[in-house]
Amino acid sequence: MTQSCNQCNMLLPENTERCPNCENSNKTVKIEAYETVTVTDHFSWQTIREYYEKNSVANVAVILITLVSAIVGVFVTGVWGILLGLILGLIGYVLSPLAVTKVREIRKG
């Protein structure tokens, strides 16, 4: 901020009532202000699509193994029936994740 006398244009110190040079009480005050403004913007989106994809061959195989293991349990008795049922159950357990797969598609922008 600067002050100057309106009559003689002398620069005046702050809080001066009258000009020390000409005793004039009218003065001009100049105030300069500088400011920096920064604006940022961010926009994003995301879509998620989830669905189950079926494998028909693996699905039929798991169903058949489940049915065959129950039938084997009826006809084959003893230790061999237990082992054969466990083996068929294990094969069905291994094949079951192949029958249905969860698919998740994510798109971002």
BELQUIDA-V830180 format. One line per field, one symbol per residue. phi: phi as a letter, one per 20 degrees, with the letter a starting at -180 (. if undefined). burial: # if it has 24 or more other C-alpha atoms within 12 Angstrom, else .. Layout:
phi->???
burial->???
//
This chain:
phi->.ccbffedmffdffldecffecmfeebdddcdccbddddcbccbbbdccdbddedfffffffffffffffffffeddnfffffffffffffffffffffccedcdddcb
burial->..###......#.....##.......##................................##..##.##..#...........##..##..#..##.............
//
